[in-house]
């Protein structure tokens, strides 16, 4: 097959011998015989301008790293909205090479306790009352955020947010607060639920769901780790009937799920790390030293840390089981890696998430769909997600067939980004640019060239 691209759009696809193939002067021909072409990948859960990713360095480190890994679109789930919008304008003008960005801006988190100062972090908005929730939604809608991201909110504030989002015509997504059940969140119109463990889906699948939700609220109020037993009991009391009812609710309401399995598995891994154990140096090269130091353990894991690691491993296994259950029930899934969580390296992390989805029961083709066609459907966009005439020319050229082995998504020969073809040598140059930018931030503060 031949794919003809013009002005950033796929113009024609057909047999290489077809005489109807459009002719263009000064066109770039690339012989890709023996290779495999897939749509550009979307990472549907990233943080590239907030949390662990400081915009002062992440622009030059993470954007080229994402493109070099075949990620041509991201949904940023909480960060500095101004920085993200500035980058998006630069990308659109051609001044900056980077993926498409769909951004929430600051995440909605609980208001501080009395006597505590309000946060000045541009990646969060603090909300305590229904009035503050409505004002936050209005503010984000006026600032042209693409959607609203919720973390934890009081119950009344959550439902005020849901109603205001509907009124303003802006969707909301994120965690399911502990004050709300997943069933209620779906009915309230939450478009996507992020993570399984952090959104307490397992509690809704328990034969003792009401009792477990009550215990979780009590445990959270005590601010101790008694909530761990609640989740263990949820796993032990799993009810196929309750789960089927929840999956049916998601399907009926059009609720999507982003499992983020890989990042959850790495929580357990991080707790088990010892100082003498080295991480992959080839990946650490893309992480500034200050962040590396934060990730690396200062001492061998304590008995408590090992117990915590075992608990997280159990939750990861349960999350993977529930992902398979949801998929078989027809619940729509999105591939998101929660990049820059501890040991979750941006770019490669999405490929590892695809492997996790396959391990959960999806076929390689279905896992690919969770990072290509499903995001397009989620956004209601017809210009991306597939390779077809009239679509935006975002594609990844692979040396091996990913529909047989999902690991082949990392065997990248080239990337087409908005019609610009980046060969392997170009991608290697992007990786070197990312490494150099990370190295410039090996000590806190601005790099020497900017002092």
Secondary structure, DSSP 8 states (H G I E B T S, - for coil): -EEEEETTEEEEEE-TT-TT----TT------TT-EEEE-EEEEEE-SSSTT--HHHHHHHHHHHHHHTTEEEEEE-SS-HHHHHHHHHHHHHTSS---EEEE--SEEEE---TTS-----TTEEEE-SHHHHHHHHHHHHHTT-SSEEE----HHHHHHHHHHHHHHT--EEE---TTS-HHHHHHHT--EEE-STTTTHHHHTBTTHHHHHHHHHHHHHHTSTTHHHHHHHHHHTB-HHHHHHHHHHHHHHT-EEE--HHHHHHHHHHHH--TTS---HHHHTTS-HHHHHHHS-SS---HHHHHHHHHHHHHHHHHHHHHHHHHHTT--B-----TTSTT--TTHHHHHHHHHHHHTT--HHHHHHTTTHHHHHHHT-SSSSS--TTSB--EEEESS-TTT-GGGGG-EEEEEETTEEEEHHHHHHHHHHHHHHHHTTSSSSS-GGG-
